[in-house]
C-alpha cells in the first residue's frame, strides 16, 4: 500500500457557522496528513476555508493506487460533510488531486 495526500476542493454555497466547520474538521481528523511524516514535512492544513466559501480538504489515505486513493478521499470528505449536517447540494466537491505520495521506499 502507498500513502497518498489527496486534496479535495469544494464550495460552501451557504454560510457555514464556525461550530459546523469545527465539527467537520473533527470528523476529518483521523485522516489528517499533519499526523504523518509526509504531511508534517509539507506543513499541510486539514481544512482550509476561504472568504468566498471555497475550501480544500487535505487527507492522507492508504491505497493500492492513485484512483482508489482519490475515491477514498472523496468518500471520507463527503461522509464528514454529511455527518456535520451539510447536504451535498450545500457543499459540492470538485475533482480530487494527489498532492503527495509516500511509497515507503
C-alpha positions in Angstrom: 0.0 0.0 0.0 1.0 3.5 -0.7 0.2 6.6 1.4 -1.3 9.5 -0.6 -2.1 13.0 0.4 -5.2 14.0 -1.6 -6.7 17.5 -1.9 -10.4 17.6 -2.3 -11.7 21.1 -3.2 -15.3 22.2 -2.6 -17.5 25.2 -2.2 -19.9 26.1 0.7 -22.9 27.6 -1.1 -24.4 28.7 2.2 -22.9 30.3 5.2 -21.4 27.7 7.4 -21.1 28.6 11.1 -17.7 28.2 12.8 -19.1 25.4 15.0 -20.0 23.3 11.9 -16.6 23.9 10.4 -15.0 22.8 13.7 -17.2 19.6 13.7 -16.2 18.9 10.1 -12.5 19.2 11.0 -13.0 16.9 14.0 -14.7 14.3 11.8 -11.8 14.5 9.2 -9.1 14.4 11.9 -8.3 10.6 11.6 -7.1 11.2 8.1 -5.2 14.4 8.9 -1.9 14.4 6.9 -0.2 16.6 9.5 -0.1 13.5 11.7 2.3 11.7 9.3 5.9 12.4 8.2 4.7 13.4 4.7 2.1 15.9 5.9 4.3 17.3 8.7 7.1 17.9 6.2 4.8 19.8 3.9 3.0 21.7 6.8 -0.4 20.7 5.4 -3.6 22.0 6.9 -6.5 19.6 7.1 -9.2 22.1 6.2 -8.7 25.5 4.6 -11.8 27.7 4.1 -11.5 30.9 2.0 -13.6 34.1 2.4 -15.5 33.3 -0.8 -16.7 29.9 0.6 -14.3 27.7 -1.3 -12.5 25.2 0.7 -9.8 22.5 0.4 -9.6 19.3 2.5 -6.3 17.5 2.6 -6.3 13.9 3.7 -3.8 11.1 3.9 -5.2 7.8 2.7 -3.5 4.5 2.1 -4.5 2.7 -1.1 -3.0 0.4 -3.8 -3.2 3.1 -6.5 -4.0 6.7 -7.2 -7.6 6.2 -8.4 -8.6 4.3 -5.2 -6.9 6.9 -3.0 -8.8 9.7 -4.7 -12.1 7.8 -4.4 -11.4 7.1 -0.7 -10.6 10.8 0.0 -13.8 12.0 -1.7 -15.8 9.4 0.2 -14.3 10.4 3.5 -14.9 14.1 2.8 -18.5 13.6 1.6 -19.3 11.5 4.7 -17.8 14.0 7.1 -19.7 16.8 5.4 -23.0 14.8 5.7 -22.3 13.9 9.3 -21.6 17.6 10.1 -25.1 18.4 8.7 -24.1 19.7 5.3 -26.1 18.4 2.3 -24.2 17.6 -0.9 -26.1 20.5 -2.6 -24.8 22.9 0.0 -21.2 21.9 -0.3 -20.4 20.4 -3.7 -17.0 18.8 -4.2 -14.6 19.3 -7.1 -12.2 16.7 -8.5 -9.6 15.4 -6.1 -5.9 15.8 -6.8 -2.9 13.9 -5.5 -0.6 16.3 -3.7 1.8 13.9 -2.1 2.9 10.2 -2.4 4.9 8.2 0.1 5.6 4.7 -1.2 7.6 3.8 1.9 10.6 3.0 -0.1 
